[in-house]
Amino acid sequence: MPYSDAQCLRAREDFPALSRSLGGQPLVFLDGPAGTQVPGQVIEAQNHAYRMFNTNTGGEFVTSRDLDEALWRTRETVATFVGASEPASISFGANMTTLAFSLSDAFSRLWGEGDEVVISALDHEANRGPWLQLQDRGVTIREIAIDRQGYFDPDDMRSKINERTRLVAVNAASNALGTVNDLSLARELSREVGAWMLVDAVHYAPHIALDVQAMDPDFLLCSAYKFYGPHVGILYTRPGLLNFLPTNRLCTQNSAAPYRIETGTLNHAAIVSIAAAIEYIAGWGEGNGLREQLVDAMGKIYDYEHELAAHYYQHVAAVPGVKIWGPDFSATPRSPTVSITSGKISTDDAVRDLGAQGFCLWQGHFYAQRVVELLGLSENGGLIRMGVSMYNTRSEMDRLLAAIERLPA
């Protein structure tokens, strides 16, 4: 059974935030690329953690043991979500950016003059800034060029990755343009020269089932709050690799994976609720076991989101003064994120106007600052971004289109 309009209406009942209104009209949450709303199951999972095992790990008493078990079950669930073979390959942090900087600090103890890191012009600053700081240690940074749709230039990629390359850091999907890049060439070239590949999957993970066995990264980062979960960062590391890294840690800290990069006391209640978010998604799918259910559910939800975003794309393109940035919806796969600019009105003014009508939208560069700069849009405030999530409806798309038509051309 496909994920349909009827199922979406059922799903909406699970998200308490969707009951909010402004001026007598329901709020329209189209800010999913910056963070989705959460179902009641996730809220209850956090509440349960605070009620039943609000303690620390490693104790010889019941609440600590319960917490340890819940955290390990969450690692198992996240490993299933990304397609990993081992729960010990999953580490948690405050957010993706913090984890990336922790990796960068470790890499800075391994590399220096003569070593190179390859990044892309497409990426969020969280997958640029941590590697750019390696220049302080003498590391050379090279940038893969993109076209105006956000696709990597394969010839430029080949020219940038060489025998001095130690890391290739790329994203799987653009949070600014919706572009989904094929990473097979980056993986092939990285393997040829013995470099590690790191994938920012923050914008990819909410929409397309991750499979680290097929993607084959050495490191992969994502954020639970982009797929209906809490504000927690997730790091997948190829089994055996994390134990090799000279990470920042206390002498009292467990030095083995997955704990080797987890500094201090983490937000345990938030972490254990990640499992509830993943299980919620899987509940919309069919199959034997959690992995099959997840893949099935995400495929169905992808089709639903893709259809809604394509409907918006097709109709907003016809609005006088509107220009769309990013690939059209003949591209497969593509994230259901559409960015526009609108005539003579600045993005700030446009989104302020739309926000007053109850639309939750973001404007600017969304931390993909380099992309907006290359498109020549920085001076007018960047882009107006709409992102579809599993709880959005066709009527919300039409309501937004009508509001955009009323903006000054």
C-alpha positions, 0 to 999 in steps of 0.5 A: 500500500502506498503512502497516500493522502489518507495516510498523511492525514493519519500521520498528522494526528501523531504530530502535536505541533501541527495543531498550532495556528496563527490568525485562525489558520493552521501553521504550515510547517515547510521548514523540514530541511532545518528540522522536522516536527516530532511525533508523540512517540518521540516525546513520550520516549524522552519523558519515559527516559526522564521518569525511569532512568535519569542517571548516568551510564556504567553504574551497578544499579538498576536505573543505570543498567536500564539506561545502558541497555536503552542506549545500546538498543538505540545504537542497534536501531540507528545501525539498522537505519543506516544499514551498518553491520555493527552497533559499535560503529554508531557514535552520538554527539551534540550535533553533526557539526560538533562531531565533524570538528571532533574528527577534524581535531583528530585528523590534525594530529595525523596530517600536515604539510604535503597532505590534502583534503578535498571538499565541495562547493556544494556543502553545508559549512559543517562539512567545510569549516572543520576541514578548512581549519586543517589549513592551520596545520599546513594541510592543503584544501581543494574544492570540487566545482559544481554546476548551477544545478548543484551537481559535482563536476566529474572532471574537476573531481578527478583533477582534485583527488590525487596521491596526496589526498587524505580525505574526500568530504562531500554531501549526499544531498544539498540542503540548499538546492535539493540536488542528490549527487551520485557518490560512486566516483568520489568513492572510486577515486578515494579508494584508488589513492587510499584516502578516506571518504566522509559523507554528510548525509544530513539532508539525505537521511530524512528522504532516502534510505541510507545504506552504508554497505552500498555507499561505502563511506569511511565516515558518515554524519547525519542528524536525528532532528531532520528525520522526526527525532531529537537534536542529536548528531550521529556518526557512523564510522567504518568498523575498526577505524575509530579505534585508530584515531587520536580523538580528544578524550579524558584519560577516564573515558572508554577509549574503544569505539563507539565511545572514543569520540563521545566526550562527557555526559551526553543527552541520554534522554534525547538519544534514546528517543532516536529509536522511537523516531526510526521505529515511527518511520518504519511503522509506515512500511511492510516487511520482515524486520525493522530494516525491510520495513524502513526501506519500504516505508522510506521508499513510499514516503519518498514517492509521496514527498516527491509528488508534492514537491514536483507539484509545487515546483511546476506551479511556482515556476509559472508565477511571474518574477519567480526563479527556481534554483536547483534541478527539476523533478525529472532528476531521480533521486532528488530531495523534496526541497525547492528554493526560489527567488522572487522578483524585486522583493528581498528574500527577508521581506518575502519570508516575513510576509509569508511567515505572517500568513502562517508559513514556516519557511527559511531564507538565506544560505542555510549554512550552504554559504558557498553555494549561494555565493557562487549563484550570485545571490548573497547580496539579495539575501539568498534563497527562499526554501520550501521543504516537504516532509511526510506530514505535508499536504497538497492543500498546503502546497496550494495555499503556499502557491497562492501566497507567493502569487500575491508577493510583489513581482 
